[in-house]
Amino acid sequence: SVDSATTRKPKKILVLVSGSGQPRDPHADPQDNSTSLTSLIVGRFVNLCYPEIQVIHVSSTGGMFRYDDNLAFVQHRVLPIIERLRKSVVAVHGEDWASFLNITLSLSDGAPARMAALNASLRPYRPNYLHLWRLKTWWDEDRLCESDVDFHAFHKLEMRPALPRAELVGDDRRIVDEMLKYRAQFEAVRDGSHAHGGEAPSGHSA
């Protein structure tokens, strides 16, 4: 979603990613197992029920089961859409753009190679996740149920392992160095104050 600069009402955009995989039969048409038509049905449903949401369709031909093909598809077809949206937000909000561009990636049981490529490529945008963990409610009960969908914030799912300080580079290294410098200064003031029998200033904790 993209927040408006005036009303603060978010502009919602749904990017429906579909495609097909190469069948084991070399003579079969990959389009026979494409999800592009399902994407059109979903888009039609959204347009009818939620007309304020802009729907964008992106589909690939073959290669859904191969990681390299998926990575190329995401980088050349999906990311340019997001980058155009990002530029429009930057034009309005400048360096604060990240606070106004929120990306949510929906997960169910898609091809592992495609999901891995989407996760890897979108990671710089720190996307949240919607997990459709129960897929058969409509089939079994003829209804849509919000309890079948779980929302997960990016920061709760982030599991990047810690790195030794010596392996950090660029801004990451500078930030850590500044934090360590600040801690050393703080400890020097604290220890010096204690050595002279002083107390921490009111309203501050050591």
Contacts in CASP RR format, 6 or more apart in sequence:
PFRMAT RR
TARGET T0000
AUTHOR 0000-0000-0000
METHOD contacts of the structure
MODEL  1
SVDSATTRKPKKILVLVSGSGQPRDPHADPQDNSTSLTSLIVGRFVNLCY
PEIQVIHVSSTGGMFRYDDNLAFVQHRVLPIIERLRKSVVAVHGEDWASF
LNITLSLSDGAPARMAALNASLRPYRPNYLHLWRLKTWWDEDRLCESDVD
FHAFHKLEMRPALPRAELVGDDRRIVDEMLKYRAQFEAVRDGSHAHGGEA
PSGHSA
1 10 0 8 1.000
1 11 0 8 1.000
1 12 0 8 1.000
1 13 0 8 1.000
1 101 0 8 1.000
1 102 0 8 1.000
1 104 0 8 1.000
2 10 0 8 1.000
2 11 0 8 1.000
2 13 0 8 1.000
2 85 0 8 1.000
2 88 0 8 1.000
2 89 0 8 1.000
2 100 0 8 1.000
2 101 0 8 1.000
2 102 0 8 1.000
3 9 0 8 1.000
3 10 0 8 1.000
3 11 0 8 1.000
3 89 0 8 1.000
3 100 0 8 1.000
3 101 0 8 1.000
3 102 0 8 1.000
4 10 0 8 1.000
4 11 0 8 1.000
5 92 0 8 1.000
5 93 0 8 1.000
10 102 0 8 1.000
11 54 0 8 1.000
12 50 0 8 1.000
12 52 0 8 1.000
12 53 0 8 1.000
12 54 0 8 1.000
13 53 0 8 1.000
13 54 0 8 1.000
13 55 0 8 1.000
13 56 0 8 1.000
13 85 0 8 1.000
14 43 0 8 1.000
14 46 0 8 1.000
14 53 0 8 1.000
14 54 0 8 1.000
14 55 0 8 1.000
14 56 0 8 1.000
15 56 0 8 1.000
15 58 0 8 1.000
15 78 0 8 1.000
15 81 0 8 1.000
15 82 0 8 1.000
16 39 0 8 1.000
16 42 0 8 1.000
16 43 0 8 1.000
16 55 0 8 1.000
16 56 0 8 1.000
16 57 0 8 1.000
16 58 0 8 1.000
17 39 0 8 1.000
17 58 0 8 1.000
17 59 0 8 1.000
17 78 0 8 1.000
17 114 0 8 1.000
17 118 0 8 1.000
18 34 0 8 1.000
18 35 0 8 1.000
18 36 0 8 1.000
18 38 0 8 1.000
18 39 0 8 1.000
18 57 0 8 1.000
18 58 0 8 1.000
18 59 0 8 1.000
18 60 0 8 1.000
19 34 0 8 1.000
19 35 0 8 1.000
19 36 0 8 1.000
19 59 0 8 1.000
19 60 0 8 1.000
19 61 0 8 1.000
19 62 0 8 1.000
19 64 0 8 1.000
20 30 0 8 1.000
20 31 0 8 1.000
20 32 0 8 1.000
20 33 0 8 1.000
20 34 0 8 1.000
20 35 0 8 1.000
20 36 0 8 1.000
20 60 0 8 1.000
20 61 0 8 1.000
20 62 0 8 1.000
20 63 0 8 1.000
20 64 0 8 1.000
21 30 0 8 1.000
21 33 0 8 1.000
21 34 0 8 1.000
21 62 0 8 1.000
21 63 0 8 1.000
21 64 0 8 1.000
21 65 0 8 1.000
21 111 0 8 1.000
22 30 0 8 1.000
22 62 0 8 1.000
22 63 0 8 1.000
22 65 0 8 1.000
23 30 0 8 1.000
23 32 0 8 1.000
23 33 0 8 1.000
30 61 0 8 1.000
30 62 0 8 1.000
30 63 0 8 1.000
31 61 0 8 1.000
34 59 0 8 1.000
34 61 0 8 1.000
35 59 0 8 1.000
36 57 0 8 1.000
36 59 0 8 1.000
39 57 0 8 1.000
39 59 0 8 1.000
40 57 0 8 1.000
43 55 0 8 1.000
43 57 0 8 1.000
46 53 0 8 1.000
46 55 0 8 1.000
47 53 0 8 1.000
47 55 0 8 1.000
56 81 0 8 1.000
58 77 0 8 1.000
58 78 0 8 1.000
58 81 0 8 1.000
60 69 0 8 1.000
60 70 0 8 1.000
60 73 0 8 1.000
60 77 0 8 1.000
62 69 0 8 1.000
63 69 0 8 1.000
63 70 0 8 1.000
63 73 0 8 1.000
64 70 0 8 1.000
64 111 0 8 1.000
64 113 0 8 1.000
64 114 0 8 1.000
65 111 0 8 1.000
65 113 0 8 1.000
66 113 0 8 1.000
67 113 0 8 1.000
67 116 0 8 1.000
67 117 0 8 1.000
69 113 0 8 1.000
70 111 0 8 1.000
70 113 0 8 1.000
70 114 0 8 1.000
70 116 0 8 1.000
70 117 0 8 1.000
70 118 0 8 1.000
71 117 0 8 1.000
71 120 0 8 1.000
71 121 0 8 1.000
73 117 0 8 1.000
74 117 0 8 1.000
74 118 0 8 1.000
74 121 0 8 1.000
75 121 0 8 1.000
78 118 0 8 1.000
78 121 0 8 1.000
79 121 0 8 1.000
82 103 0 8 1.000
82 122 0 8 1.000
82 125 0 8 1.000
85 101 0 8 1.000
86 97 0 8 1.000
86 101 0 8 1.000
89 97 0 8 1.000
89 100 0 8 1.000
89 101 0 8 1.000
90 97 0 8 1.000
92 100 0 8 1.000
93 99 0 8 1.000
93 100 0 8 1.000
98 126 0 8 1.000
101 125 0 8 1.000
102 128 0 8 1.000
103 122 0 8 1.000
103 125 0 8 1.000
103 126 0 8 1.000
103 127 0 8 1.000
103 128 0 8 1.000
104 127 0 8 1.000
104 128 0 8 1.000
104 129 0 8 1.000
104 130 0 8 1.000
104 151 0 8 1.000
105 118 0 8 1.000
105 119 0 8 1.000
105 122 0 8 1.000
105 127 0 8 1.000
105 128 0 8 1.000
105 129 0 8 1.000
105 130 0 8 1.000
106 129 0 8 1.000
106 130 0 8 1.000
106 131 0 8 1.000
106 132 0 8 1.000
107 115 0 8 1.000
107 129 0 8 1.000
107 130 0 8 1.000
107 131 0 8 1.000
107 132 0 8 1.000
108 131 0 8 1.000
108 132 0 8 1.000
108 133 0 8 1.000
108 135 0 8 1.000
109 135 0 8 1.000
126 154 0 8 1.000
126 155 0 8 1.000
127 154 0 8 1.000
128 151 0 8 1.000
128 152 0 8 1.000
128 153 0 8 1.000
128 154 0 8 1.000
129 151 0 8 1.000
129 152 0 8 1.000
129 154 0 8 1.000
129 157 0 8 1.000
130 149 0 8 1.000
130 150 0 8 1.000
130 151 0 8 1.000
130 152 0 8 1.000
131 149 0 8 1.000
131 150 0 8 1.000
131 151 0 8 1.000
131 152 0 8 1.000
132 148 0 8 1.000
132 149 0 8 1.000
133 148 0 8 1.000
133 149 0 8 1.000
133 150 0 8 1.000
134 145 0 8 1.000
134 148 0 8 1.000
135 148 0 8 1.000
137 143 0 8 1.000
137 144 0 8 1.000
137 145 0 8 1.000
137 148 0 8 1.000
138 144 0 8 1.000
165 173 0 8 1.000
165 176 0 8 1.000
168 176 0 8 1.000
190 200 0 8 1.000
190 206 0 8 1.000
193 199 0 8 1.000
193 200 0 8 1.000
200 206 0 8 1.000
END
